[in-house]
């Protein structure tokens, strides 16, 4: 009769044969997930950005060409007489630059630009609170899943264009409610970057993250051009595959919610859990299912409310306004492709070379110009990291305005290229301001701060896409130099939005030390003078500060 195996068999033997017992091999994925090296985590983040950016670019440029070609076929197929062209016939790209066709494309892109940010606007606060509660990685993965579904939907509409109208592309953002889409993914990236960096090194990591994106834009246009010469669909499918693979790299990333950089070892160490969190965890088992659900809903409402507390600081509000610039600059990059193609009758493949030039200049800016200037400001002129970021932000704002005007006023391709180069030198603005504003809040509020930033940027996208595309249509209708109207508007908006950085003043060390955490309630403000609110903190005079500490 067979006996069950003895689990203790072999434990009392004096020796075992060599190789009889071997330690299980460690999976590379598990090693990455458990790493405590900030450099490795940063490398994973940059790999994600680079791969997704390459795939996204390989999808975006062929999509523009395919949408233009579809609109062109629909236009000529609807004509009468000799100019009519059937849906199955080829049409030269030059014939698709008519104002009537481009106006239809502007409407399509304008409405799409308005609808795309809505899921992020409605879900960012919730997902921002979740990054501080359940972790960065789950939210990152959820955003990736929603974006992959959205891209699959777009491919389906473009493939069946003969039977499906292009305006069905407007429903693509519905899938972004799963994870919040690009807005939440970007917010999560910056949150993870803050977890694994120190204040002095944070701006450099932000800029290098942008550099990874630009390196992709430096290489991708040449790849896209070669693939599009064969077929736009070849570039589109290749881009989708690469982008999906980039999102898969997220699985290698460790969870950084409870990690911080140790100043002595330079490694990531785990924060000690708060007593309140332990207590709430222990008490969960005593709750009924209904009580637990109710508690979670109440907690979610409290977190949503606390996400807005960072807005109570005047300094934070001033810097938040400046993040409107980013969406307008992002939309203008895609618009510049159609702008140059229309104004100078260039093919889409040829315009992509200008984007490579822009990416090259931006890489030089991030890897050489800004680091060198930062070193001079801090080592020779004695600037602090905050003063350095503030000065560079002001300079970048001026360059953005000058470059936009140069693009709008140019009458030949040479001056347009010059304007794009000048404009590119100011594109480090958002990363610099993001580094500066991060220093104004506590680590526990970083996720909520970035959620607020994402809301501002999302509102900017809601306005930027429809406005710039509508101005492009108006400029084409007016004719002549008016075609540069959207870039004149870009210059004005950059000027107005950057006023926040000029009015901003760095709090002195004395004022920073005078902030004291107190419970939210007006009873602590009675008979106190010189009180200034700053979220959950209040700024007091020295005599009141000492007395309040005793009361609390």
VENPELIN-V823740 format. One record per helix or strand. SS is the DSSP state (h for helix, s for strand). FROM is the first residue (numbers start at 0). LEN is the number of residues. Records with the same first field share a line. If there is no record, write none. Layout:
# VENPELIN-V823740
SS=FROM-LEN ; FROM-LEN
This chain:
# VENPELIN-V823740
h=27-6 ; 37-40 ; 80-3 ; 92-5 ; 98-18 ; 117-16 ; 135-24 ; 165-12 ; 180-15 ; 198-32 ; 231-21 ; 274-12 ; 288-19 ; 308-4 ; 313-9 ; 323-20 ; 347-33 ; 384-25 ; 412-12 ; 428-10 ; 442-36 ; 479-18 ; 498-5 ; 508-5 ; 521-4 ; 541-10
s=258-3 ; 267-3 ; 514-3 ; 531-3 ; 536-3
